[in-house]
Amino acid sequence: MRIQLLPDQLISQIAAGEVVERPASALKELLENSLDAGSTDIQVSLVQGGVKQLRVADNGGGIAQDDLAMALTRHATSKIASLEDLESVASLGFRGEALASIASVSRTLINSRLAESKHAWRITSDGSDISAIEPAALDAGTVIEVNDLYFNTPARRKFLKTEGTEFGHCEAAFNRVALSRPDVAFMLQHNGRALSRYAISEPSKRFGEVLGADFAAETISVDESAAGLRLWGVAAKPTFNRHKSDTQYVYVNGRFVRDKLISHAIRQAYQDVLHHDRHPAYVLFIELDPNLVDVNVHPSKTEVRFRDGQAIHRFIFHTLHKALASPTGVSNATTANQAAFNPFASQNSVRPELGQGQYPKYQAQINLSATEPNHFYQTLFGNSANSSQNYPNNAALRANRDGLADDAIFANNLHENHAENDFPLGFAVAQIHGVYVLAQNSLGLVVIDMHAAHERIMYEQLKNALDGEHGSKTVAMQPLLIPVSFTADRLEVATVQEALASDNASLQQLGFDIAILSPSTLAVRAVPTMLQNADAVLLARDVLRDLREYGASRALTERRNELLGTMACHAAVRANRSLTITEMNALLRDMEATERSGQCNHGRPTWFQVSLGDLDKMFMRGK
């Protein structure tokens, strides 16, 4: 085939594929146009997730009668006129592609009026057919209706998801814009129902309205300026962390961006206070000279390039690092704990809540002779806590020899009946701070991170179950006696809808039975048997988030291990859970029987060996 020019309509439709990926993409472009027009009140109305109709009404400056036809022409814009303008663009829109691209794949109506005009004017398009301009009735401002998106390109329309999913993406785009401009009022309707109303307010109030009171209560205010740069907004305390990066909002000169350099700087600032498998939450605004940032990098305008990226990285890192290091960056409980456990504190200092000569209460939590029943690990590990293969005669546990509690007798019997080299991790002797288990083996001391170790055990068990260890290819399911219902967002409900309608039965394969009770309520009716003690709601939310992010088929294939890691983390025994000697030894035996138990599924070590020689050196024995 010879080289030839493409028809203008086809060029517009190709461009639309980059600019208008789904209704949420069109909504983003229209909202940005409204903000560029100086609007202080923007109302959004959607029908069928924005596929049937997407309507944006604002009270901005409006479009002149003579400019309406140009508004639907590609590369026609009022925001830049030269290369110099492009290099210092301050508006959100500037390419002049959005309206033309949207109109080329929909039935579009524009109704607009300048404040000084006697009446409004309107223009419509039906794909490539553009009508004549007609008089219309409207107060000052602009109304744009986008109807039947992709009606003339069915191949693209079939890639759209369910109504619930598309609306969820539209709502997310709406909230991203609403977060960026607290000085503008926003309203969102779907299928005739008003769902969100945000009045003009202070930034902190807007952040709480959009992201919830829990987020607002756990944030640190940030506002720092230097060398023409300003970073302001809020960053969540390390205690308010997320499994996914779904509460991360960064704006550069008011534009929402996803930038690797910025993300890396923020991650580095949280590095010492946040575990690497968790994600921080924040709403941050970077302001700088428009000449120092290139926004014309990607069709969706969500990527930017800084002229001096290293300077931006250093500024963001140091600003957040300083904010997180302040006493307000941690909860009172955390601060108290740090003071209590600080090994470098003055030997003469006395905690204010303790009298002279008193010891902190946490010392009593070292559990050498706990009398708690061992059914806890029977549930978590099966019957390993009572296994006759691993443990001596249980009748001895009932003997109250020398007044010792059952668990102490249990440990003594282990030492008397089994050689230590039969069990490389040895035998438990204590638990400290509800986090670490101390054990003795033939080499010396073993220190175990009980959560990390148990997480690896559960992870391997889940993998074996899903790999079809017994030919089932599914994780065993435990019905709940009383189903647990919870309020869900639209994307969570839509994910369940898609999972229930699909042929791969992804939720059932993972051991879940989740039902839809209403458009905003889900019920967990069954969970994986081995995770029955986990928080059913938190577990379901994280699994649904993974299924939504990766897709059901991908989540069960190439992203399977990340998904199982999420589930294992929920099931693992938590810090500050007091364990008995019996339970600690059950954990050690399961570690010895589990592959790759030296690291948790996030790569952290689960135990360390401290030899007798190392201990002797610490105490200078033999010198």
WOVENVEN-V104836 format. One record per backbone hydrogen bond with DSSP energy under -1.0 kcal/mol. CO is the residue of the C=O (numbers start at 1). NH is the residue of the N-H. If there is no record, write none. Layout:
co = (CO	CO)
nh = (NH	NH)
//
This chain:
co = (7	8	9	10	11	12	13	15	16	22	22	23	24	25	26	27	28	29	30	31	32	33	34	35	37	40	42	43	44	45	46	47	47	48	51	52	53	54	55	56	57	58	64	67	69	70	73	82	83	86	96	96	97	98	99	100	102	103	105	106	107	108	109	110	111	112	113	114	120	121	122	123	124	125	126	129	134	136	141	142	143	144	145	146	147	148	153	153	154	156	157	162	163	164	165	166	167	168	169	170	171	172	173	174	175	176	181	182	185	186	187	188	188	189	190	193	196	198	202	203	204	205	206	207	208	212	213	215	218	220	222	224	226	229	230	231	232	233	234	235	237	239	242	244	247	249	250	251	252	255	259	260	261	262	263	264	265	266	270	270	275	279	281	282	283	284	285	286	287	289	290	292	294	295	298	302	305	308	309	310	311	312	313	314	315	316	317	318	319	320	321	326	327	331	332	333	334	335	336	337	342	346	351	355	360	361	362	363	366	374	375	376	377	383	387	393	394	395	396	399	400	401	405	406	407	408	409	410	411	412	413	414	419	420	423	427	430	432	432	434	435	436	437	438	438	439	440	443	444	445	446	447	448	449	450	451	452	453	454	455	456	457	458	459	460	461	462	463	464	465	468	476	478	484	486	489	490	491	492	493	494	495	496	497	498	505	506	507	508	509	513	513	515	518	520	521	521	522	523	524	525	526	527	528	529	531	535	536	537	538	539	540	541	542	543	544	545	546	547	551	552	554	554	557	559	560	561	562	563	564	565	566	567	568	574	580	581	582	583	584	585	586	587	588	589	591	594	596	598	600	604	606	608	610	611	612	613	614	615	616	620)
nh = (11	12	13	14	15	16	17	19	20	25	26	27	28	29	30	31	32	33	34	35	36	37	39	38	61	185	187	57	189	55	191	52	53	51	149	148	47	146	45	144	43	142	67	71	72	73	76	86	87	89	75	76	101	102	103	104	105	106	150	127	147	125	145	123	143	121	141	117	136	112	134	110	131	108	129	126	122	120	113	58	111	56	109	54	107	151	156	157	158	159	160	166	167	168	169	170	171	172	173	174	175	176	177	178	179	180	184	201	42	198	44	195	196	46	193	190	188	186	206	207	208	209	210	211	212	216	217	218	237	235	233	231	229	226	287	224	285	222	283	220	240	241	279	246	282	284	257	286	255	252	263	264	265	266	267	268	269	270	273	274	278	242	236	249	234	251	232	253	230	292	293	307	305	297	301	258	294	312	313	314	315	316	317	318	319	320	321	322	323	324	325	329	330	335	336	337	338	339	340	341	345	349	354	358	363	364	365	366	368	378	379	380	381	386	391	396	397	398	399	401	403	404	409	410	411	412	413	414	415	416	417	418	422	423	426	440	438	435	436	576	450	432	448	429	430	446	427	612	441	610	439	608	437	453	454	455	456	457	458	459	460	461	462	463	464	465	466	467	469	468	471	529	527	524	522	493	494	495	496	497	498	499	500	501	502	509	510	512	511	475	525	526	523	521	488	517	518	486	515	484	480	513	478	531	532	534	539	540	541	542	543	544	545	546	547	548	549	550	551	555	556	557	559	560	563	564	565	566	567	568	569	570	571	572	577	584	585	586	587	588	589	590	591	592	593	594	597	599	606	603	600	449	447	445	615	616	617	618	619	621	623)
//
